[in-house]
Each structure stands twice: as C-alpha cells, then as structure tokens.
Amino acid sequence: MKKGRKLAVLLGMAVWSATVLAQTGSSGTAGDTPASTQGSGSPSDYVIGADDTLHISVWKEPDLSETLPVRPDGKISMPLLGDVEAAGLTPTALGDSIKEKLKKYIADPRVTVVVTAMNSQRIFVSGEVTHPGAMNLLPHMTALQALASAGFTQFANLKGIYLLRNENGKQVKLPFNYKEVVKGNHPEQNIQLKPGDTIVVP
C-alpha cells in the first residue's frame, strides 16, 4: 500500500514538472511565459501559410487572445493592431512581430502563437487509391508515407506511380516505383514531399 502511494506521489510530481516546463520553456520560473512559442503540433521551423488557424494568446490580456484564421492574403486581423502579416513567418517570428507592435499599447507584452490547424500544408493523392484527395502534410513526410495513408485499390499500377511538383513555375514529373522502393531499392525516389505536391497512382 505504501509503495502504491509513493508511486502515485512520484507520478504526480513528474506531471507537475512537465506542466511547468511546458509553460515556461527550458528556463524561467513558474508563472512566466516565453515571449513567443509554437504549438506542439508544429515544429519550430514551421512556416505559416494561408488557411492555417492560429491561436494568439497575450498574457493577462484576454481581450487580445483569440483563435484566428490566416486569410488568403496571408494576414490576420487583431484588436488594436488591425491587419498583421502572418504568412511566411514561423510562429516564433510572428509572436515577436506582434509583441513589438503591442509595445505601443501594453507594457512588456508576452505573446504566444500556436498553430492549431496546418491547412496550408497539404498534398494531394489521386488515381487508384482508397482515400483520394487532399491530405495534411506532416513534417518530413515522404511519398511512401503518404501512399501508406492513402492505400491502393486492386487495380493500382504500383510500378507506374509518379509525383507532380511545381518548380520555378513549371510542372515536373517524378517517377515512383512502389514495388522497388518498399524493397529498399531506389531510395532517391522516396522524396520528402512539399506543399502542393500531387501523387498520381494510375
């Protein structure tokens, strides 16, 4: 019984410590928040794009904290600040930008930016797959990983798959032989995907 109570106490302390670290970062004291952070669902180098959804939080300023969509023009609309450019920035960079703008109105503003929906980062899979259409592009996702999520129909030509990508205004066709790649051959075909890529399964 004592062992069980001791384990519960240790687990409780671990959860409390993880919560404090999540709120304060790797340094700082409980109750402080970093100037800007990104959500757990997005890496630190994630670049915000149109149609993403952001949660902007200003510490101790609930009227300025809200969830906002990034408009097609790449901007968000905030109280006091009006339109703010968001597309092309990382969550950290956007947080710093908002912080600087808010200094005109608030002493020492502390801003947190969390990407709650990465809608701008999408790829497309078409043809003989069980789940065609748009797919959220996860960090470092490869062609093989995308196809594993899409699945194949019984008519899929696994040797004739190709990827369409726009490079410098031109469409490029890249071959992908699924049967060879899964065997460990032609690893160069299993490329890391970029937003807007389309995988076609004939």
Secondary structure, DSSP 8 states (H G I E B T S, - for coil): -HHHHHHHHHHHHHHHHHHHHHHH-SSS-TT---S----TTS-TT----TT-EEEEEETT-GGG-EEEE--TTSEEEETTTEEEE-TTS-HHHHHHHHHHHHTTTSSS--EEEEEEE-TTSEEEEEESBSS-EEEE--TT-BHHHHHHHH-B-TT--TTSEEEEEEETTEEEEEEE-HHHHTTT--GGGS-B--TT-EEEE-
